[in-house]
Amino acid sequence: MSKIPFILVVLSSTLTACADKGASDTEDTVANSGDSVDSVDSVDSETSDTVTADIAAVDGLQPLYIKDVPVTFDGETTITDENGYVRLQLPKNSALTIHATAPGYMNGTLLLFTLDETIKTYVQLITTAARDAVSAQLGIPYDPTKGIVGIQVYSRDEAGGAVRLAGATVDLDVAYSVALASDNRSPARFVPSNVTVTESESTAQINFINVTAGTVNVTVTPPAPYTTCTWYRGDTLLEDYAMEVAADTLTTAFVFCE
């Protein structure tokens, strides 16, 4: 392949690293951006049924925090500020989706599970021009009746921080055109594969192109000695929750294995 499809490199390397260390430290980190996201104040779990969430809209190609982007949760829309963020009150201990859209970009959706702690993370967007360029380089036409799914896999270190997990096999129970693993050892910086790698700063991310829209079950088979994988955050097993994939949308989610 003579040209490097840079958007897939960024798509698989700039998603949230989700460094979640417990109730006293809920900092999320933007992977490879050189910028750690500050944690926000805790919410009293005894007096509120919601948790504060600062959600950014991020251009995966830059990465650039995008202002004036509509971010929607549960039918309510808020516009990102000058720094590219909205502040939302989300229900605690719930599975939910955050949506974002902007002119010239694919729709973006983030699957997220809330606990009792505050959240600071983002919804990723990619331009339609970059998406179509990648499709042309792959020789796989993009189908707007289908979607793109990005699954990133982590374990935890002894301090509870997020660590990219190599060797995890990721798959979906619906049809898709190709699975692409971030791999900076490759001249194209990705390889057709559904097994995660982390060498040379590659992100443990699998991107599925042209995924059949609808209910999708995700399977992650981690390498030994890991045996169990849950959705970020909390302890919901992958097999206990099916994600919804919308047409013409980039849907992202994070998985932790132990």
N, C-alpha and C positions, 0 to 999 in steps of 0.2 A: 504494500500500500504506500503510494508515494507521498500522500499528504497525511498529516496528523489531525485527526478529528478532535480539536482541543476541547470542545464543549463536553465530550464524554469524560475527558480527564478531569475537568472542573466539576462536572456533575457528580463524579465519584470521589472527589477529594475535598469538597467544600461543605459537605453536609455537617450538621451539628454532631459534635463528638459526645455530647450528653454526659459530661463528667458529673455524675450525681452521687454525692458522698453521704447522703442522709439528710435528716431534718435540719441539722444545724448548718449544712453547707449544700446549697442547691444550685451551685454554679454550673451553667452549661457553657461549653467552649466551642467556638467556631473552628473547625478543623482547618489547619494549614493557612489560616488567614493572618496568623501572627497576632491575633487580638482575642484576649480572653474576655468573656462577657461577665460583667459584674453581677453578683447575686443581689436579690431584692429582699425587702423585709418580710419576715414571716407573718402569716395570718393566724390569729388565735382560733384553733380548731374547735374550741368549745363555744365560741360566740358567732361563728360564721360557717355557712354551708358552702362557701366558695373559696377559691384560691386565686391570688393575683397572678396574672400571666402577662409578661411583656413579650410580644410576638413581632418579629421583624419580617419584612418582605425582602428577600435577597436575590439578586441577579447572580446565578451560578457561574456566569462567564467572567465576572470581574474579580472577586465578588463585590457587589455594590449593594448597599442598603438603599432601597428605593422608596422615595417619598410619594405621597398622594396615591397610594395603592389601596383599593378597597379590600379589607380583610373581613371575612364573614364567619360567624359562628352562630349556629342555631337560628338562622334567619336574620340576625342583626349584623349590620355592616358598619365598620369603623374605618376611617381613612388614616393611613400611616402619616406620622408627623415628619418634620424636617430631617429627623435622624432615621427614618424608615421604620418606626415602631408604632404599634398600638398597644394600649394597656387594656386587658380584658379581665373580667371576673368570670372564672370558669367553675363549674360544679366540681366538688372534691370527689375523689375516688370513683372516677368515671372514665369510660372510653369515649373519645370524641374526635372530631375532625375539624381542622381549621382550613379555610379556603382563602385563596388570594388570586387576583387576576389583574392584569395591566395591559394596555395597548401594546401590541407587538410581541407579547409573551404567551406561552402556553398557560393554561390554568394550572395552579399548584394547590395540592392538598397535603396536609400533614396529619398523619394518624398519631394520636397522643393519648396516653393514660395519665390521669392526674392522681396525686396522692394528697397529703395535707400540706405539702410544702409549696412555696412559690416557684414559678417557672420563668425562665428566660431562654427563648429559643427562636427559631424562624421557619417560615415557609419558603421553600426554594422555587424560583421561577427560571425558565430558560426561554430564550427568544425562539420564535417560530422559524426565523431565518437560520439560526444555528441548528435547530432540530432537523430542518430540511436538508442542510448541508451534510449532516451526519448520515441521514438516510441515503443521500446520493452516493456518499463514499462507501457505505456498506452495500450498496446495490439492493437495498430493501426499502421499497416505497413506504412512507409513513401512512398509516390508515387512521384518519380522524374519527372513525367509528370505534376505535380502540384506544387504549391508554398506554402510558409508560409507568413502570413501577420500579422504585429504587429501594432496596433493602440493605441496610448496613448492620454488620454483626460485631458485637463487642463481648469481652469478658471484663473482669474487674481485677485490679491489683490488690495487694494486701491492705492498702489504705482505702479501698472502695472506689478508686478512680477508674474511669473507662479506659480499656486497652483494646485496640483493634485485634480481632481474632482471625488469624489465618487458618485455612484448611477447613472452613465450614462450607458445606454444600447447601445451597439455597435453591428451592424450586417452588413452582406454583402448580395448582391443580387444574389450571385452565390453559388454553392454547396461547402461545406467543411466538413471535418470529425468531428472536434470538436473545440469548442471555449474554451479557458483557461484563467481565470482571475487570476492575481497575488493576493495572499491572504496569508500573513504570519501567520494568525491565524490557518491555516490548517497545520497538520503535514507534508503534502506533499508540503506546501507553494504555492500551486495553487489549484484552484477548477474548475471543468467543469462549466463554466458560461460565459455569455456575458455581465455581469453587473460589472462595475468597483468598486473597493474598495480602500481605502487608509489607513486603520487601520494598526498599528504596522509596519509602514514604507513600506507597500505594495505600489506598483506603480499602478497608474490608467491605467493599460495596459490590453488589450485583445489580445491574440495570436490565430490566426486561422490557423489550421493545414490542409494540403492537400486542398488548395484552387484551384478551377478550374482556370487555366491560361487564361488570356485575360483581357478584360475590366471589371472592378469591381466598382460598386457604393457602397459607404460606407454610412450607416445611423447611426447617433448618436442621441439618444433621451436623453437630459440632464434632471436632476432632477429639480424641481421647486426651485428657481424662474427663472432658466436659460431657455432661449427659442431659442437661435440662436447659431449655431456652424459653425466655419470657419476653413479652412486649415491654418496651420502655414506656412508662415507668411501672414499677410494681411487680406483682407476682402472677400476672395472668399468663398462663401457658399459651404458646402459639396455637395449639390445637383447640383451645377453648374460645378462640375469637377469630372470626373470618372478616377480613378487610373488604371494603367496598371500593371498587375501581371504576371511575367514571371515564367516559369517552373523552378523548382529546384533552387529557389531564395528566400531569406528572404527580403521582401519588408516592409519597415517601414515608418510611417507617424505620424504626430502630429496634434491634433485638439484642438482648443480653443473655449470654450462656454461662452456666456454672456447672 
